[in-house]
Amino acid sequence: MAVKQQMMYEGKAKKVFLTDDPKLVIVDYKDDATAFNGEKKGQIVGKGALNNRIASIFFRLLESKGIPTHYVETLSEREMLVKKVQIVPIELVVRNIAAGSLAKRIGWEEGTILPKVVIEFYYKDDELGDPLINRSHIDVLNLATPEQIADMEEMARQINIHLKAFLADKNLLLVDFKLEFGVDADGNLLLADEISPDTCRFWDADTKEKLDKDRFRRDLGSVEQAYEEIFRRLGGVTQ
């Protein structure tokens, strides 16, 4: 059992702690919520505990499908033990349905099903506002090798297939989602960060009700209840 030591990093939604094992760290999920690159801030009561458990469900699912992740085990209500990785500074956004910034950018009505899966790359840099970039930008900025980009994109496509099928069984639409990857001490490329209502758009398949952080972004109310509903549909038991 890895022993928790000093904090090495604190982000918008998580704290990361070193352990006595140099290859392992502990992620502590927070209730803090941000939107629009940190311009909107608040708290969603119980979000940290829910996201920790939701992400654990997704990581275990993807591991069972052969997707390599940083997940090791869930330690407590808010804490997850993961492999220590060097995060590749690129966010991949996988889109199945037009929503959010894509709907605005291409002029399609939100909710329009895309004829093909769209995968976008964003430069992970808070000061720049995480801008949309392409492969040429990635090459110029030396953010990742062509092989890493190809591997991340292929993993993103496979993750999308597995998550869509899993969620369809729960009467949920996977509208879009963000992925981050990292390289571990042995040079392996792993899915990292989290998969949760913070990083995905989930809609009820029948009513198209939003069950994710858009309820916080757009002041729709019932934010905590939406996160609890996702956890319940994934098989979790809420208080």
N, C-alpha and C positions, 0 to 999 in steps of 0.2 A: 504494500500500500504506500503510494507516494505521499510524502509529508509536505504540507503547504508551507511555503516560505514567503519572502517579500513580494509585493506587487511589482510587476515589471511594466505594466501598461494599463491605462484606463481609457476606454473609448466611450462613444455615446451610449452604448447599450450594454457593455460588458467590461469587467475587470479581468486581467490575466495575471496569475500568480506563478512564480517559479516553484519548483518542488525540489526535493533532494535527489531526484533523478533528472539529469540534464536533458533527457530526451522527452520529458513529460511536463506539461503545465496544467494548471487548473483554471478553468473559465468560470467566472461568477456572473450570472445574468442579473442585470439591474432592471428596476421599474422605470427608469428614465426613458423618455420618448422624445425624438426629434424628427423634424420633417423639413423639406426644402433646404437641404444642406445645412441644417442647424439653425435656420432662421426662426423656426417655430419649436418651442421647447415645452415640455410638460412631463407629467407622470401618468402611467397607466397602472393602477393598483393591481398587484399580483402578476404583472406582465413577465417579470424575470423568471418566476417559478414556472409559469405556463410555457414560455418560450424554451426554457431548458428541457422540459419534458417533451414538448412537441418536436424540438430538434433531435432529441434522443431517439424518438420513434422513427423519424425520417432517416437519420444516419444508420440505424440498425437495419432498416429496410434496404437502403442502398448498398450497405456492406453485403447483405444476403444476395444481392443481384450482381455482385462482383465489382462494384464501384469502390475504389480505395478512398477512405476518408481518414480524417485525423481523430475520429472518435475512438475512445478506449472504453469508458464506462461512465454512468451517471452516479455521482457520489452522494448527492443530497438534493433537496428540493430545488436549489438554485445553482448547484455546482456540477460541472462536468470535467472529467479527466480526459485530456486530449494529447496527441503527439505534438511536440513543439515543431513549428514550421516557420520558414521564412515566407511571408505572404508575397505572392506575385502581385505587383501593384496594378492589377487589371481586374475590373468587375465585369463579369459576363451577365448580360440580361437576356433571358430566353422568353420569347413572346409567342403566345398562341392566339390571343385575342387582342384587338386594338384597345388600348386603355392608356390613361395617364399621358406622359410626354409623347409617346408614339402617335396616339390619336391626334394630338395637336400638331405634331410635326408633319404628318402626311395627310392631314385633313379628312381622316376617316372617323365616322361616328363611333364613339366608345361602345364596345360590345360587339363590333364587327369581327367575325371569325376570320383570321388570316388564312389565305389559301396555302401558305407554307409557313413553317416555323421560322421566325426571325431571331437571329442571335446578334446582339450588339456588344461592343467593347467600350468600356468607360475607364478613363485614367483615374486611378484611385488617389486623389489628391484633394484634400479638403480646401486648401487655399484657392485652388482653381475651380472648385465646385464640381469635381468629378466629371469632367467634360467627356462627351462622346468622341471616340477616336476610331481610326481604322488601322489596318495592318501596316500601312506605311508609317503612320505615327509611332506605332509600337516598335518598328524597326529603327526609326530615327532616334527614339528615346531610349532604345535598348532595354525595354521593359521585360521582354521575354524572348526566347529563341523561337524560330519558326516551328520547331518540333513541339515545344511546349504549347504554343498557340493551337496547333493541330490537335494535340492530345486534349487540351481543355475544351475545345469546341466539340470534339467527338464525345467526351464524357458528358458535356452539357446536353447533347442530343439524347444520349442514353438515359441520363437522369430524368429528362423531360418525359420520355416514354414510360419509365417506371412510375414516376410520380403521378402522371395523368391517369394511368390505369388504376393505381391505388386509390386516388381521390375520387375517381368516377364511381367506384364501389361505395363511397361515402356520400354520394350525391353532391359532389363538389366539383366546380370547374377550376382548373389551374390556368388563370388568365396570363400571368407572367411571373417571373421570379429572378432574383439576383443570386449569382454564385461567386464565391471566391475560392482560389486555390493557393496552396503553399507547397514548399519543398522541404521535406524532413531532413534529418541529419544524415540519412543514407542516400539522399538524392532522389527520393521518390516524390512524384507529383501527386498530391492528395487534395481531395475536396475538403475545404476548411470552413471557418466562420460558422454560419448557422443556416438552417432552413426553418422558417417560422412565419407567422403572420406579419412580422416586421419586414421580412425580405421577399414575401410572396403576395400576390393578389389571389385570394380565394373567393369565389362567388358561389352561392347556393345555385345548384344546377336548374332548379325550377323557377325560383323567384328572382334570381340574379342579385340577391341581397349581398352586399359587400361584407365579408367576414375577415377583415385584415386591417392594417394600419391606415388604410384610406379613411376609415371612420374617424381617426384622429386627425389626419391631414385635412379633411374636408369638413370637420366639425359636424359629423353626422350623429354623434352621440352613441351610447351603448357600446363603447369601445371594449371595456372589460368583458362584457357579455359575448362579444364576437370572438375574442380569443378563447374564452371558455367553451364556446360552441365548437370551435375547431378541435380543441383538445377532446371534447366529448365524442365528436364524430370519429376521431382517430382511435377511439377505444379507451380513452382515459376517463377517470372518475373525478369530477370536480366536487368541491366541498359543498 
